[in-house]
Amino acid sequence: MIEAPNKRSAQIDVFVGQPGGMLKALHALQSQSEANFLSPADIKLVASKFGVPVAKVWGTVTFYSLFATTPRGRHIIRVCENAPCHVVGASDILAALEQHLKIRAGGTTTDGLFTLEATSCLGVCGVAPAIMIDSTVYGNLTKEQLPALLAEYRQEAQA
């Protein structure tokens, strides 16, 4: 369901004038999007509300990896590929996820449930290798743990 522009506008009014308000507004709009992304209309809305050029909002959105400008899955799986994770098997985790999900990094499953992304750092080097699904971090992973973890998210989606 696509929300009416005035409802989307009202969702972000509370952030106008707050420190970091533009980022908060972008997060709010993206989290309310069925396809988990910011549309061109969202970007124009934020620019208008915050009195900044569309290019500034676009630059912000494309700078931060947590924002997306194309539709994504319901759950975003980020695999850390930074040196500490890489050394202890992040590439094996990524390959196993690609195999289980039947997509490559950057892709979305055909059912729209998962998008798989490679990222440079999750900031949890002490529990490498690590992934983040939405905002939950899973560390000290092995590829054998992945099927059960993915099954939990699939089961939740069916409920």
For each residue, the residues with C-beta under 8 A, 3 or more apart:
1: 34
2: 34
3: 7 8 32
4: 7 8
5: 8 9 41 45
6: 9 10
7: 3 4 10 11
8: 3 4 5 11 12 29 32 41 42 45
9: 5 6 12 13 45 49
10: 6 7 13
11: 7 8 14 25 28 29 32
12: 8 9 15 16 25 28 29 45 46 49
13: 9 10 16 49
14: 11 18
15: 12 18 21 22 24 25 28
16: 12 13 21 25 49 50
17: 21
18: 14 15 21 24
19:
20: 23 24
21: 15 16 17 18 24 25 50
22: 15 25 26 46 50 52 57 60
23: 20 26 27 60 64
24: 15 18 20 21 27 28
25: 11 12 15 16 21 22 28 29 46 49 50
26: 22 23 29 30 38 42 46 57 60 61 67
27: 23 24 30 31 66
28: 11 12 15 24 25 31 32
29: 8 11 12 25 26 32 33 38 42 45 46
30: 26 27 33 36 37 38 42 67 68
31: 27 28 36
32: 3 8 11 28 29
33: 29 30 36 37 38 39 42
34: 1 2
35: 71 72 112
36: 30 31 33 68 71 72 73 74 76 115
37: 30 33 68 69 70 71 72
38: 26 29 30 33 42 43 61 67 68 69
39: 33 42 43
40: 43 44
41: 5 8 44 45
42: 8 26 29 30 33 38 39 45 46
43: 38 39 40 46 47 54 57 58 61 69
44: 40 41 47 48 54 57
45: 5 8 9 12 29 41 42 48 49
46: 12 22 25 26 29 42 43 49 50 57
47: 43 44 50 51 52 53 54 56 57
48: 44 45 51
49: 9 12 13 16 25 45 46
50: 16 21 22 25 46 47 57
51: 47 48
52: 22 47 56 57
53: 47 56 57
54: 43 44 47 57 58
55: 58 59
56: 47 52 53 59 60
57: 22 26 43 44 46 47 50 52 53 54 60 61
58: 43 54 55 61 62
59: 55 56 62 63
60: 22 23 26 56 57 63 64 67
61: 26 38 43 57 58 64 67 69
62: 58 59 67 69
63: 59 60
64: 23 60 61 67
65: 78 117 119
66: 27
67: 26 30 38 60 61 62 64
68: 30 36 37 38 71 72
69: 37 38 43 61 62
70: 37
71: 35 36 37 68 108
72: 35 36 37 68 76 108 115
73: 36 76 108 109 112 113 114 115
74: 36 112 113 114 157
75: 113 114 115 133 134 153
76: 36 72 73 114 115 117 132 133 134
77: 97 101 114 115 116 117 131 132 133
78: 65 117 118 119 122 131 132 133
79: 85 90 93 94 97 105 116 117 118 119 129 131
80: 85 90 119 120 121 122 124 128 129 130 131 132
81: 85 86 90 91 94 118 119 120
82: 85 86 90 120 121 122 125
83: 86 87
84: 87 88 125 128
85: 79 80 81 82 88 89 90 122 125 128 129 130
86: 81 82 83 90 91
87: 83 84 128
88: 84 85 128 129
89: 85 92 93 129 142 143
90: 79 80 81 82 85 86 93 94 128 129 130
91: 81 86 94 95
92: 89 95 96 129 143
93: 79 89 90 96 97 129 131 141 143 146
94: 79 81 90 91 97 98 105 116 118
95: 91 92 98 99 143
96: 92 93 99 100 143 146
97: 77 79 93 94 100 101 116 131 146
98: 94 95 101 102 103 104 105 116
99: 95 96 102
100: 96 97 146 147 150
101: 77 97 98 107 109 114 116 150
102: 98 99 109 110
103: 98 107 108 109 114 116
104: 98 107 116
105: 79 94 98 116 117 118
106: 116 117 118
107: 101 103 104 115 116
108: 71 72 73 103 112 114 115 116
109: 73 101 102 103 112 113 114 115
110: 102
111:
112: 35 73 74 108 109
113: 73 74 75 109 153 154 157
114: 73 74 75 76 77 101 103 108 109 150 153
115: 36 72 73 75 76 77 107 108 109
116: 77 79 94 97 98 101 103 104 105 106 107 108
117: 65 76 77 78 79 105 106
118: 78 79 81 94 105 106
119: 65 78 79 80 81 122 132
120: 80 81 82
121: 80 82 125
122: 78 80 82 85 119 130 131 132 137
123:
124: 80 127 128 130 137 139
125: 82 84 85 121 128
126: 139
127: 124 130 137 139 140
128: 80 84 85 87 88 90 124 125 139 140
129: 79 80 85 88 89 90 92 93 139 140 141
130: 80 85 90 122 124 127 137 138 139 140 141
131: 77 78 79 80 93 97 122 137 138 141
132: 76 77 78 80 119 122 135 136 137 138
133: 75 76 77 78 136 138 149 153
134: 75 76
135: 132
136: 132 133
137: 122 124 127 130 131 132
138: 130 131 132 133 141 145 149
139: 124 126 127 128 129 130
140: 127 128 129 130
141: 93 129 130 131 138 145 146
142: 89 145
143: 89 92 93 95 96 146
144: 147
145: 138 141 142 148 149
146: 93 96 97 100 141 143 149 150
147: 100 144 150 151
148: 145 151 152
149: 133 138 145 146 152 153
150: 100 101 114 146 147 153 154
151: 147 148 154 155
152: 148 149 155 156
153: 75 113 114 133 149 150 156 157
154: 113 150 151 157 158
155: 151 152 158 159
156: 152 153 159
157: 74 113 153 154
158: 154 155
159: 155 156
